[in-house]
Amino acid sequence: DLNFSHGAELPYLVLLQSDARNPFQRLRLSPAALQDQLDGNDVEESDMDGSDDSGEDDEEPKSEPPDQIVIDTDGIQERILQFPVKPGHYGHGEWTHDSKFQYLRGTLKACKPTMNGDESDDEAPSTLFAYDFQKMKEERIMDNVTDFKIGMDLRNMLVCTVDPDDEEESYYVLPTGQKPSEDEEEEGETEDPGPDSGLLDLEGRISLEVVPAEEWAQIFEEVRLYVMEMLFDEDCCGVDWETT
């Protein structure tokens, strides 16, 4: 009876430039200097409300070109660094605006190998973590997470969670790199949708109206286009699919 460990993985970081500093090496700073460095990551109020005190509202904001990324290939195999975290089933890593690295990690489990390589069991929900390079430690953000997506501003994220009992999905909009408050975790009850909890009220705000006749016509058209493009015979066995 063969069993293989599923999820015995570790995340790695690759330094693209040869002169880049190892981010896992703690800087030799005094406690006061370290606190000043942590305070320097606070978001200013002008950045939060989007206000502009320059008075130049008529002018369009100038977009600067992105910085050019240079990759030093010489010796890059020696610049592969392992995250100091425990093994698990890792996936979906993204960076935040304050240089934290968020990722999902599932638990280790034993699985039996199959002939076709497919696994019969569905993937269990994972835990969302964020690695803080200033504190040099891993922080747990949220449990029972199936997926998350960070916005273009790198400050907000959409998180999808699933209830392990009834498998009902919930969606939250939360700040990146921060775990929910302890009061919300201790409640253990269903949160009310709104900015305080970040929970989205999809059932109350989104409705879908379906007209069966139009839906059937759409299904028929999609099948016709799929068969016309994917059939093994370019002539569609003599059937004129364009006018069918």
Secondary structure as UniProt FT lines:
FT   STRAND          4..6
FT   STRAND          12..14
FT   TURN            18..19
FT   TURN            23..24
FT   HELIX           31..39
FT   TURN            40..41
FT   HELIX           45..49
FT   TURN            53..54
FT   TURN            74..75
FT   HELIX           76..79
FT   STRAND          80..82
FT   STRAND          88..95
FT   TURN            97..98
FT   STRAND          101..106
FT   STRAND          109..111
FT   STRAND          126..132
FT   TURN            133..136
FT   STRAND          137..150
FT   TURN            152..153
FT   STRAND          156..162
FT   TURN            164..166
FT   STRAND          169..175
FT   TURN            176..177
FT   HELIX           182..187
FT   TURN            195..197
FT   HELIX           202..205
FT   HELIX           212..230
FT   TURN            234..235
FT   HELIX           236..238
//
